[in-house]
Amino acid sequence: MADLRLLNSLKNLNMHQKLITSYFFLICFPLIIVGVFAYHNATLSIRTEVSSYISELLQQLNSNIDNTLLEINSLTDIIGSDQSVQKILKKQKDRSIEEIISDDDIVSSKINEFTKTRMFIEGFFIFSYNGEVYYNKGTNNSLKEEYVFTSSDWFLAMKNKQKKNIFMPTHLQDKVIGEGLPEQV
């Protein structure tokens, strides 16, 4: 019934109105088809570009994290290989108070010397085999007095494997980083 009304209303139009209506439909349908196609292609292109950008960003972030970890690891090697620090770390625990304070100042100044330009390092601790702890002074970083690291699993694993140094995150974990992994060359 609605189709008949539409057909009758088209028959009642004059030639000018029929031409305008037909041109309107002839122009609108292709434009709608082209618009839908262009929208689909633009959406696909944007998704591809965003995906590519995110992939590049993640690769750069991964590279930055790797470089920072390498820098921190090399920093532990530099501080650990310093002759004055090694000499202090090899000392026995039973020393005079003056000598302990002097040694603590020397190691702390070495740590501060190497970490002062690396603002991302909030705390740097050196644990000696004899049970002493050295850290960068001037920060709020310290260990609780009751914390006995010499009985911790990570310390015993490090001591048993005769590791020169280890890199540990700020959170507790069950094993030493790198355990079970092939040695790096």
N, C-alpha and C positions, 0 to 999 in steps of 0.2 A: 504494500500500500504506500509506504514511504518512497519506494522507488518510482512509483507512478507519479507522485506529487513532484518529485525532483525532475523527472522527465518532462512533465507538463509545464513546470516553471521555466525550464530551459527552452521549451518551444515558444513560450510567451515572450521571451526576450527578443529585443530587436537585434539586428545584425551587428551593430556597434558593441553592444553589451556582450553578445556571443563571442566576438573576436577578442575583447578584453579578457573575458573569462578563460577562453582557450589559451591565449598567450600567457596568462597568469599561471595556469596549470603546466604549460609547456616549459616555463622558466623555473617554477618552484620545484617540481619533481627532480630535475637534474641537480639543482642547487642543494636540495636536501640530501640526495645521494652523495654528491661530492662533499658536502659538509660532514656527513657521517663517516665517510672514508677518510677525510682529512683529520677528523677528531681521533679516529682509531689509530691512524699512523702517528699522530703527534703524541698520543698517550703511550704508544709502544716505544717511540723514540725517547721520550722522557724517562720511561722506566729503564731502558737500556743505558742511557747516560747516567742516571742515578746509581744504577747497579755497578757500572764501571767506575764511577767516582768513589763509591763506598769501598769497592775492592781495592782501588789504589790507596785510599785513605787507610784501610786496615793494613795493607802491606807496609806503608810508611810508619804507621804506629808500631807494627811488629818490629820493624827495623830500628826504630827509636828505642824500644824496650830492650832489644838485643844489645844495642850499643851502650845503653845505660848500664845494663848488667855487666857487660864486658869492662866498662870503666870502673864499676864498683869492684869487680873481681881483681882488676889490675891494681886498684888502690889497696886492696888487702895484700897483694903481693909486694907492693912498694913499701908499705908500712911494715909488713912482716919481715922483709929482707933488710930493713934498716939495721945496721950493726949495733947501734946503741939500744934499740928496742929488743933485738935478739939477746943481747947480753943481759938485759934486765929480766926477760922472760925465762932465762935459764937459771936465774938465781933461786936459791932455796927460800922457803917461806920464813924461816927464823932469821930475821934481820932486825936491825935497830929501827926505831920509829923514824928517826931522821932519814935513814937510808930508804925506807919505804916511801916516805913523803917525797923525797928527791926523785926516786924512780917513777913514782906516780906522776909527778910534774913533767918529767922528761917524756914519758910515753904519751901523756895527755897533750902536751904541746906538739908532738909529732903528729898525732891524730888530728888536732885542730889545724895544723899547718896544711895538711892534705885535704881536709874536708871543708875548709872555710869558703872556698869558691864554688862548692857543690851544694847549693842550698837545698836540694832535694834529699840530702842525707840528714835525717833528723837525729840519728843516734848511731854511734860506731863503738862497738865493744870488742875488746881483746881479752880472751880468757886464757890464762896461762895454765900449764899443766899442774902447777903447784897450788892452784885454787884461787889465784888473785884475778881481779877484774880491773881493767883499765878502760876508760871511756872518754869521749870528748866532753870536756868541761865547758861551762858557760851555757849549757842547755838544761832542760828539765829532765833529761834522760838519766835514769839511774835504775839500779835493780833493787828489789826489796831486800832488806837486810837478811831476812830468813831464807832467801832463795839460795839453795846449795846446788850449784850446777855440776859439781864434780861427781854426783851420783846420778845425774840425768843420763838417759839412754843415748842422746846425741853426743854427749861429751865422751862417754865410754866407747861409743862406736868410733869417734874421731881419734881417740887415744889409741885404740886397738889397731886402727888402720894406719897409724902414724901419718895422718894428714897434716900437711903444713898449715893449711887454713881451710875454712869452710865458709860458705855464704849462707846465712840463715835469714828467712823472712821474719817479720815482726810478730807473726802469730805462731802459736804452738803447733807442732806437727809431730807425727809419729816416728819419722825417720830423717836421716841426714839427706839433704838435697844431693842428688847425683848417685845415691845408693842404688845399685842394680843397673846403672847405665854404663855403657862402654867408656873407657878413659878417653879424654880429649887429648888430641895431639897439639 
